[in-house]
């Protein structure tokens, strides 16, 4: 309990070009919402990391 872990990732668009989004106002808290559940939720060339719920470039 209370253990935090994660992966360092860079934000990119659907073509893999880096983007520079502004920090979220709630970024000090653990992320609770998912971007994806399945690979089909992600753009072509990306897969869904099921542990973290984000699309990652292959």
Backbone atoms as SQL, in Angstrom:
CREATE TABLE atoms (id INTEGER PRIMARY KEY, chain TEXT, resi INTEGER, resn TEXT, atom TEXT, x REAL, y REAL, z REAL);
INSERT INTO atoms VALUES
  (1, 'A', 1, 'UNK', 'N', 0.834, -1.181, 0.000),
  (2, 'A', 1, 'UNK', 'CA', 0.000, 0.000, 0.000),
  (3, 'A', 1, 'UNK', 'C', 0.883, 1.251, 0.000),
  (4, 'A', 2, 'UNK', 'N', 0.515, 2.228, -0.768),
  (5, 'A', 2, 'UNK', 'CA', 1.292, 3.456, -0.838),
  (6, 'A', 2, 'UNK', 'C', 2.465, 3.380, -1.789),
  (7, 'A', 3, 'UNK', 'N', 2.704, 2.215, -2.378),
  (8, 'A', 3, 'UNK', 'CA', 3.822, 2.060, -3.307),
  (9, 'A', 3, 'UNK', 'C', 3.425, 2.655, -4.652),
  (10, 'A', 4, 'UNK', 'N', 4.315, 3.437, -5.245),
  (11, 'A', 4, 'UNK', 'CA', 4.048, 4.022, -6.552),
  (12, 'A', 4, 'UNK', 'C', 5.116, 3.548, -7.515),
  (13, 'A', 5, 'UNK', 'N', 4.700, 3.184, -8.698),
  (14, 'A', 5, 'UNK', 'CA', 5.627, 2.778, -9.734),
  (15, 'A', 5, 'UNK', 'C', 5.083, 3.258, -11.062),
  (16, 'A', 6, 'UNK', 'N', 5.894, 3.222, -12.089),
  (17, 'A', 6, 'UNK', 'CA', 5.424, 3.668, -13.388),
  (18, 'A', 6, 'UNK', 'C', 6.517, 3.581, -14.427),
  (19, 'A', 7, 'UNK', 'N', 6.241, 4.129, -15.587),
  (20, 'A', 7, 'UNK', 'CA', 7.178, 4.177, -16.697),
  (21, 'A', 7, 'UNK', 'C', 7.323, 5.628, -17.122),
  (22, 'A', 8, 'UNK', 'N', 8.528, 6.003, -17.511),
  (23, 'A', 8, 'UNK', 'CA', 8.732, 7.328, -18.095),
  (24, 'A', 8, 'UNK', 'C', 8.396, 7.225, -19.574),
  (25, 'A', 9, 'UNK', 'N', 7.540, 8.105, -20.051),
  (26, 'A', 9, 'UNK', 'CA', 7.113, 8.090, -21.445),
  (27, 'A', 9, 'UNK', 'C', 7.095, 9.504, -21.982),
  (28, 'A', 10, 'UNK', 'N', 7.272, 9.611, -23.290),
  (29, 'A', 10, 'UNK', 'CA', 7.167, 10.910, -23.949),
  (30, 'A', 10, 'UNK', 'C', 5.840, 10.956, -24.690),
  (31, 'A', 11, 'UNK', 'N', 5.181, 12.093, -24.639),
  (32, 'A', 11, 'UNK', 'CA', 3.919, 12.265, -25.363),
  (33, 'A', 11, 'UNK', 'C', 4.215, 12.450, -26.848),
  (34, 'A', 12, 'UNK', 'N', 3.499, 11.693, -27.689),
  (35, 'A', 12, 'UNK', 'CA', 3.617, 11.811, -29.146),
  (36, 'A', 12, 'UNK', 'C', 2.217, 11.822, -29.748),
  (37, 'A', 13, 'UNK', 'N', 2.131, 12.313, -30.992),
  (38, 'A', 13, 'UNK', 'CA', 0.843, 12.265, -31.690),
  (39, 'A', 13, 'UNK', 'C', 0.693, 10.906, -32.363),
  (40, 'A', 14, 'UNK', 'N', -0.375, 10.733, -33.149),
  (41, 'A', 14, 'UNK', 'CA', -0.629, 9.433, -33.763),
  (42, 'A', 14, 'UNK', 'C', 0.406, 9.029, -34.798),
  (43, 'A', 15, 'UNK', 'N', 1.304, 9.948, -35.191),
  (44, 'A', 15, 'UNK', 'CA', 2.364, 9.644, -36.140),
  (45, 'A', 15, 'UNK', 'C', 3.706, 9.417, -35.448),
  (46, 'A', 16, 'UNK', 'N', 3.745, 9.546, -34.127),
  (47, 'A', 16, 'UNK', 'CA', 4.981, 9.351, -33.375),
  (48, 'A', 16, 'UNK', 'C', 5.814, 10.611, -33.236),
  (49, 'A', 17, 'UNK', 'N', 5.264, 11.750, -33.640),
  (50, 'A', 17, 'UNK', 'CA', 5.965, 13.028, -33.527),
  (51, 'A', 17, 'UNK', 'C', 5.776, 13.546, -32.098),
  (52, 'A', 18, 'UNK', 'N', 6.875, 13.909, -31.418),
  (53, 'A', 18, 'UNK', 'CA', 6.748, 14.390, -30.035),
  (54, 'A', 18, 'UNK', 'C', 5.833, 15.604, -29.922),
  (55, 'A', 19, 'UNK', 'N', 5.035, 15.610, -28.866),
  (56, 'A', 19, 'UNK', 'CA', 4.186, 16.759, -28.549),
  (57, 'A', 19, 'UNK', 'C', 4.585, 17.248, -27.167),
  (58, 'A', 20, 'UNK', 'N', 4.223, 18.451, -26.853),
  (59, 'A', 20, 'UNK', 'CA', 4.615, 19.045, -25.581),
  (60, 'A', 20, 'UNK', 'C', 3.380, 19.590, -24.868),
  (61, 'A', 21, 'UNK', 'N', 2.549, 18.678, -24.343),
  (62, 'A', 21, 'UNK', 'CA', 1.333, 19.141, -23.665),
  (63, 'A', 21, 'UNK', 'C', 1.656, 19.825, -22.342),
  (64, 'A', 22, 'UNK', 'N', 0.770, 20.709, -21.927),
  (65, 'A', 22, 'UNK', 'CA', 0.934, 21.356, -20.622),
  (66, 'A', 22, 'UNK', 'C', 0.695, 20.320, -19.526),
  (67, 'A', 23, 'UNK', 'N', 1.367, 20.450, -18.398),
  (68, 'A', 23, 'UNK', 'CA', 1.132, 19.512, -17.300),
  (69, 'A', 23, 'UNK', 'C', -0.318, 19.560, -16.840),
  (70, 'A', 24, 'UNK', 'N', -0.844, 18.410, -16.467),
  (71, 'A', 24, 'UNK', 'CA', -2.207, 18.359, -15.933),
  (72, 'A', 24, 'UNK', 'C', -2.213, 18.990, -14.553),
  (73, 'A', 25, 'UNK', 'N', -3.308, 19.609, -14.202),
  (74, 'A', 25, 'UNK', 'CA', -3.395, 20.238, -12.881),
  (75, 'A', 25, 'UNK', 'C', -3.417, 19.203, -11.762),
  (76, 'A', 26, 'UNK', 'N', -3.794, 17.963, -12.080),
  (77, 'A', 26, 'UNK', 'CA', -3.823, 16.914, -11.067),
  (78, 'A', 26, 'UNK', 'C', -2.637, 15.948, -11.201),
  (79, 'A', 27, 'UNK', 'N', -1.543, 16.408, -11.820),
  (80, 'A', 27, 'UNK', 'CA', -0.430, 15.517, -12.132),
  (81, 'A', 27, 'UNK', 'C', 0.349, 15.047, -10.910),
  (82, 'A', 28, 'UNK', 'N', 0.093, 15.603, -9.740),
  (83, 'A', 28, 'UNK', 'CA', 0.809, 15.113, -8.555),
  (84, 'A', 28, 'UNK', 'C', 0.137, 13.879, -7.965),
  (85, 'A', 29, 'UNK', 'N', -1.070, 13.585, -8.409),
  (86, 'A', 29, 'UNK', 'CA', -1.787, 12.414, -7.931),
  (87, 'A', 29, 'UNK', 'C', -1.617, 11.272, -8.926),
  (88, 'A', 30, 'UNK', 'N', -1.768, 10.029, -8.481),
  (89, 'A', 30, 'UNK', 'CA', -1.682, 8.899, -9.411),
  (90, 'A', 30, 'UNK', 'C', -2.753, 8.997, -10.487),
  (91, 'A', 31, 'UNK', 'N', -2.405, 8.550, -11.668),
  (92, 'A', 31, 'UNK', 'CA', -3.339, 8.562, -12.787),
  (93, 'A', 31, 'UNK', 'C', -4.395, 7.479, -12.561),
  (94, 'A', 32, 'UNK', 'N', -5.659, 7.839, -12.667),
  (95, 'A', 32, 'UNK', 'CA', -6.733, 6.883, -12.398),
  (96, 'A', 32, 'UNK', 'C', -7.548, 6.548, -13.641),
  (97, 'A', 33, 'UNK', 'N', -7.425, 7.332, -14.700),
  (98, 'A', 33, 'UNK', 'CA', -8.193, 7.064, -15.910),
  (99, 'A', 33, 'UNK', 'C', -7.299, 6.438, -16.972),
  (100, 'A', 34, 'UNK', 'N', -7.875, 5.606, -17.800),
  (101, 'A', 34, 'UNK', 'CA', -7.128, 4.894, -18.842),
  (102, 'A', 34, 'UNK', 'C', -7.389, 5.535, -20.199),
  (103, 'A', 35, 'UNK', 'N', -6.365, 5.507, -21.067),
  (104, 'A', 35, 'UNK', 'CA', -6.540, 5.957, -22.446),
  (105, 'A', 35, 'UNK', 'C', -7.012, 4.809, -23.331),
  (106, 'A', 36, 'UNK', 'N', -6.700, 3.573, -22.938),
  (107, 'A', 36, 'UNK', 'CA', -7.060, 2.423, -23.762),
  (108, 'A', 36, 'UNK', 'C', -7.242, 1.181, -22.893),
  (109, 'A', 37, 'UNK', 'N', -7.946, 0.210, -23.465),
  (110, 'A', 37, 'UNK', 'CA', -8.100, -1.102, -22.848),
  (111, 'A', 37, 'UNK', 'C', -7.567, -2.189, -23.777),
  (112, 'A', 38, 'UNK', 'N', -7.610, -1.933, -25.089),
  (113, 'A', 38, 'UNK', 'CA', -7.186, -2.903, -26.094),
  (114, 'A', 38, 'UNK', 'C', -6.319, -2.216, -27.134),
  (115, 'A', 39, 'UNK', 'N', -5.510, -2.985, -27.871),
  (116, 'A', 39, 'UNK', 'CA', -4.667, -2.435, -28.932),
  (117, 'A', 39, 'UNK', 'C', -5.506, -1.689, -29.971),
  (118, 'A', 40, 'UNK', 'N', -6.732, -2.139, -30.188),
  (119, 'A', 40, 'UNK', 'CA', -7.600, -1.494, -31.175),
  (120, 'A', 40, 'UNK', 'C', -8.048, -0.099, -30.740),
  (121, 'A', 41, 'UNK', 'N', -7.837, 0.260, -29.486),
  (122, 'A', 41, 'UNK', 'CA', -8.148, 1.612, -28.998),
  (123, 'A', 41, 'UNK', 'C', -7.057, 2.603, -29.373),
  (124, 'A', 42, 'UNK', 'N', -5.933, 2.108, -29.882),
  (125, 'A', 42, 'UNK', 'CA', -4.758, 2.944, -30.174),
  (126, 'A', 42, 'UNK', 'C', -4.595, 3.145, -31.681),
  (127, 'A', 43, 'UNK', 'N', -3.877, 4.212, -32.082),
  (128, 'A', 43, 'UNK', 'CA', -3.599, 4.417, -33.507),
  (129, 'A', 43, 'UNK', 'C', -2.719, 3.292, -34.057),
  (130, 'A', 44, 'UNK', 'N', -2.686, 3.161, -35.393),
  (131, 'A', 44, 'UNK', 'CA', -1.833, 2.168, -36.047),
  (132, 'A', 44, 'UNK', 'C', -0.383, 2.435, -35.658),
  (133, 'A', 45, 'UNK', 'N', 0.361, 1.378, -35.327),
  (134, 'A', 45, 'UNK', 'CA', 1.762, 1.517, -34.930),
  (135, 'A', 45, 'UNK', 'C', 1.939, 1.654, -33.423),
  (136, 'A', 46, 'UNK', 'N', 0.842, 1.639, -32.677),
  (137, 'A', 46, 'UNK', 'CA', 0.882, 1.738, -31.228),
  (138, 'A', 46, 'UNK', 'C', 0.201, 0.508, -30.639),
  (139, 'A', 47, 'UNK', 'N', 0.520, 0.189, -29.405),
  (140, 'A', 47, 'UNK', 'CA', -0.179, -0.879, -28.698),
  (141, 'A', 47, 'UNK', 'C', -0.601, -0.365, -27.332),
  (142, 'A', 48, 'UNK', 'N', -1.572, -1.033, -26.742),
  (143, 'A', 48, 'UNK', 'CA', -2.077, -0.619, -25.437),
  (144, 'A', 48, 'UNK', 'C', -1.298, -1.336, -24.347),
  (145, 'A', 49, 'UNK', 'N', -0.612, -0.586, -23.503),
  (146, 'A', 49, 'UNK', 'CA', 0.036, -1.164, -22.330),
  (147, 'A', 49, 'UNK', 'C', -1.076, -1.396, -21.324),
  (148, 'A', 50, 'UNK', 'N', -1.418, -2.655, -21.129),
  (149, 'A', 50, 'UNK', 'CA', -2.594, -2.979, -20.322),
  (150, 'A', 50, 'UNK', 'C', -2.397, -2.667, -18.847),
  (151, 'A', 51, 'UNK', 'N', -1.159, -2.615, -18.388),
  (152, 'A', 51, 'UNK', 'CA', -0.925, -2.292, -16.979),
  (153, 'A', 51, 'UNK', 'C', -1.213, -0.820, -16.705),
  (154, 'A', 52, 'UNK', 'N', -0.731, 0.055, -17.590),
  (155, 'A', 52, 'UNK', 'CA', -0.864, 1.496, -17.375),
  (156, 'A', 52, 'UNK', 'C', -2.012, 2.122, -18.158),
  (157, 'A', 53, 'UNK', 'N', -2.589, 1.402, -19.144),
  (158, 'A', 53, 'UNK', 'CA', -3.721, 1.910, -19.891),
  (159, 'A', 53, 'UNK', 'C', -3.407, 3.051, -20.814),
  (160, 'A', 54, 'UNK', 'N', -2.199, 3.035, -21.402),
  (161, 'A', 54, 'UNK', 'CA', -1.810, 4.079, -22.353),
  (162, 'A', 54, 'UNK', 'C', -1.327, 3.447, -23.649),
  (163, 'A', 55, 'UNK', 'N', -1.437, 4.186, -24.738),
  (164, 'A', 55, 'UNK', 'CA', -0.946, 3.721, -26.034),
  (165, 'A', 55, 'UNK', 'C', 0.547, 4.017, -26.142),
  (166, 'A', 56, 'UNK', 'N', 1.313, 3.006, -26.547),
  (167, 'A', 56, 'UNK', 'CA', 2.766, 3.132, -26.641),
  (168, 'A', 56, 'UNK', 'C', 3.199, 2.785, -28.061),
  (169, 'A', 57, 'UNK', 'N', 4.095, 3.605, -28.612),
  (170, 'A', 57, 'UNK', 'CA', 4.597, 3.380, -29.981),
  (171, 'A', 57, 'UNK', 'C', 5.417, 2.099, -30.021),
  (172, 'A', 58, 'UNK', 'N', 5.172, 1.291, -31.045),
  (173, 'A', 58, 'UNK', 'CA', 5.930, 0.027, -31.216),
  (174, 'A', 58, 'UNK', 'C', 7.348, 0.304, -31.594);
